[in-house]
Amino acid sequence: MINHTSLLFSSGRIRRLHTAAADHTDDTPTLSNDQVVLKVLTQADADPFFRLYRSCESHDHGSQYPVLPEDTAESFALCIVAACELIWTIRLVRDPTVIIGDCALHHWEKEHGVIEFGGTLLPACWGQGIMQAALQLVVQHSIEHYETRSLACTTATQNNRANRFAEKMGFSPINIQNDTIRWEKSIC
């Protein structure tokens, strides 16, 4: 349970969440299905979130958010939050206390109804359908809360795993520039 002084990282800024009445829902949703729980990134998550990115560095091909030598857990989390509309940590239903990845909505193009999806997952969790389960939850959330018509993602051309994932999830390449591929898929 989040207390009234918890700082939440969401919507590209840090803000204070006030305790909600029992009949009131806040705008920082926890999303879940039978496989994953997506919880909005909080200040308390900064250290495990930072460890997630550090452990994924050697496996990541062209991350938009590399960990820099001067980064601290909090400065790194704040940098990522500033680039996102909303960012969730990914946890398994069977162990909801452990952060195994993240997924985010960013680069919201309201006039075109397009929002970008991105995510990171511990290599030990690859190939288990975890990111697919997270994506399904995020798609539904983006339709309901952002009136999204299309979802986009960007991958590095050499990141074969991410490119296969985008294809498998129904994204089509719409632009290849330098070392990146921009993918898009209609969701409504």
C-alpha positions as CSV (number, residue, x, y, z in Angstrom):
1,M,0.0,0.0,0.0
2,I,1.3,3.5,-0.9
3,N,1.2,6.0,2.0
4,H,0.4,9.6,1.5
5,T,4.1,10.7,1.4
6,S,5.2,8.3,-1.3
7,L,6.7,10.0,-4.2
8,L,5.6,8.5,-7.5
9,F,7.5,8.6,-10.7
10,S,4.8,9.1,-13.4
11,S,3.7,11.3,-16.3
12,G,7.2,12.6,-16.7
13,R,7.5,14.2,-13.3
14,I,7.6,13.4,-9.6
15,R,4.5,14.1,-7.7
16,R,3.0,13.5,-4.3
17,L,0.2,11.1,-4.1
18,H,-2.5,11.8,-1.5
19,T,-4.2,9.0,0.3
20,A,-7.3,8.1,-1.7
21,A,-10.6,7.4,-0.1
22,A,-11.8,3.8,-0.3
23,D,-14.2,4.6,-3.2
24,H,-11.7,6.7,-5.1
25,T,-9.2,5.4,-7.7
26,D,-6.0,7.3,-8.4
27,D,-4.5,7.8,-11.9
28,T,-1.4,5.6,-11.2
29,P,-2.8,2.2,-12.1
30,T,-1.4,-1.2,-11.2
31,L,-2.1,-3.5,-14.1
32,S,-2.2,-7.2,-13.9
33,N,-3.1,-10.4,-15.6
34,D,-2.5,-14.1,-14.8
35,Q,1.3,-13.7,-15.5
36,V,2.5,-10.2,-14.6
37,V,1.9,-7.3,-12.3
38,L,2.8,-3.8,-13.6
39,K,3.3,-1.3,-10.8
40,V,4.1,2.4,-11.5
41,L,7.8,3.1,-10.7
42,T,8.2,4.7,-7.3
43,Q,11.1,6.3,-5.5
44,A,11.4,3.1,-3.4
45,D,12.0,1.2,-6.7
46,A,15.0,3.3,-7.7
47,D,17.7,0.9,-6.5
48,P,16.3,-2.3,-8.0
49,F,15.4,-0.4,-11.1
50,F,19.0,0.8,-11.5
51,R,20.3,-2.7,-10.9
52,L,17.9,-4.0,-13.6
53,Y,19.4,-1.6,-16.2
54,R,23.0,-2.3,-15.1
55,S,22.4,-6.1,-15.4
56,C,20.9,-5.7,-18.8
57,E,23.7,-3.5,-20.2
58,S,25.8,-6.3,-21.7
59,H,22.7,-7.8,-23.4
60,D,21.2,-4.6,-24.7
61,H,21.9,-3.5,-28.2
62,G,21.5,0.3,-28.6
63,S,19.6,1.3,-25.5
64,Q,18.1,4.8,-25.6
65,Y,19.0,5.0,-21.9
66,P,22.5,3.7,-21.2
67,V,23.7,3.8,-17.6
68,L,26.4,6.5,-17.4
69,P,29.4,6.3,-15.0
70,E,28.1,9.3,-13.1
71,D,24.6,8.0,-12.7
72,T,23.1,7.2,-9.3
73,A,20.0,5.1,-8.8
74,E,17.8,8.1,-8.3
75,S,19.3,10.2,-11.1
76,F,19.0,7.4,-13.6
77,A,15.4,6.7,-12.6
78,L,14.6,10.4,-12.9
79,C,16.2,10.6,-16.3
80,I,14.0,7.7,-17.6
81,V,10.9,9.1,-15.9
82,A,11.4,12.5,-17.6
83,A,11.3,10.8,-21.0
84,C,8.1,8.8,-20.3
85,E,4.4,9.5,-20.0
86,L,4.0,6.5,-17.6
87,I,6.5,3.8,-16.6
88,W,5.7,0.6,-14.8
89,T,8.0,-2.0,-13.2
90,I,7.3,-5.6,-14.4
91,R,6.9,-8.2,-11.7
92,L,5.7,-11.8,-11.9
93,V,2.4,-12.7,-10.3
94,R,4.1,-15.5,-8.4
95,D,6.7,-13.1,-6.9
96,P,5.3,-9.5,-7.0
97,T,8.1,-8.1,-4.8
98,V,10.9,-8.6,-7.4
99,I,11.3,-6.2,-10.3
100,I,12.3,-8.2,-13.4
101,G,11.8,-5.5,-16.0
102,D,10.0,-2.3,-17.0
103,C,7.7,-1.1,-19.7
104,A,6.7,2.5,-20.5
105,L,4.6,4.7,-22.7
106,H,6.4,7.7,-24.2
107,H,6.5,10.1,-27.1
108,W,2.8,10.6,-27.0
109,E,1.6,12.2,-30.3
110,K,-1.9,13.2,-29.3
111,E,-2.8,14.7,-32.7
112,H,-2.0,11.4,-34.5
113,G,-3.2,9.1,-31.7
114,V,0.2,7.4,-31.5
115,I,2.1,6.5,-28.4
116,E,5.4,4.6,-28.2
117,F,5.9,1.5,-26.1
118,G,9.3,0.5,-24.7
119,G,10.6,-2.0,-22.2
120,T,13.5,-3.9,-20.7
121,L,13.5,-7.4,-19.3
122,L,16.1,-9.3,-17.4
123,P,17.8,-11.8,-19.8
124,A,16.9,-14.7,-17.5
125,C,13.2,-13.9,-18.2
126,W,13.4,-13.7,-22.0
127,G,11.4,-16.2,-24.1
128,Q,8.7,-16.7,-21.4
129,G,6.0,-14.5,-22.8
130,I,6.4,-11.9,-20.1
131,M,6.9,-8.9,-22.3
132,Q,4.0,-10.0,-24.4
133,A,1.8,-10.2,-21.3
134,A,2.9,-6.7,-20.3
135,L,2.4,-5.3,-23.7
136,Q,-1.2,-6.6,-23.8
137,L,-1.9,-4.7,-20.5
138,V,-0.3,-1.5,-21.7
139,V,-2.2,-1.6,-25.0
140,Q,-5.5,-1.8,-23.2
141,H,-4.4,1.1,-20.8
142,S,-3.3,3.3,-23.7
143,I,-6.6,2.8,-25.5
144,E,-8.6,3.7,-22.4
145,H,-6.5,6.6,-21.1
146,Y,-4.7,8.0,-24.1
147,E,-7.3,7.3,-26.8
148,T,-4.5,5.7,-28.8
149,R,-5.1,4.5,-32.3
150,S,-1.6,3.2,-33.0
151,L,1.3,1.9,-30.9
152,A,4.9,2.5,-32.0
153,C,8.2,1.1,-30.9
154,T,11.8,1.7,-31.9
155,T,14.5,-1.0,-32.0
156,A,18.1,-1.1,-32.9
157,T,18.6,-2.7,-36.4
158,Q,21.1,-5.2,-34.8
159,N,18.8,-6.2,-31.9
160,N,17.4,-9.3,-33.6
161,R,15.5,-10.3,-30.4
162,A,13.6,-7.0,-30.2
163,N,12.9,-7.0,-33.9
164,R,11.4,-10.5,-33.8
165,F,9.3,-9.5,-30.8
166,A,8.0,-6.4,-32.7
167,E,7.1,-8.6,-35.7
168,K,5.5,-11.3,-33.5
169,M,3.4,-8.6,-31.8
170,G,2.0,-7.4,-35.1
171,F,4.2,-4.2,-35.6
172,S,5.2,-3.3,-39.1
173,P,8.4,-1.4,-39.9
174,I,7.6,2.1,-41.1
175,N,11.0,3.8,-41.1
176,I,14.6,2.6,-41.0
177,Q,17.0,5.3,-40.3
178,N,20.7,5.1,-39.2
179,D,20.8,2.1,-36.8
180,T,17.1,2.1,-35.8
181,I,13.8,0.8,-37.0
182,R,10.5,2.5,-36.1
183,W,7.6,0.1,-35.9
184,E,3.9,0.8,-35.7
185,K,0.7,-1.2,-35.3
186,S,-2.9,-0.2,-35.2
187,I,-4.6,-1.0,-31.9
188,C,-8.2,0.0,-32.4
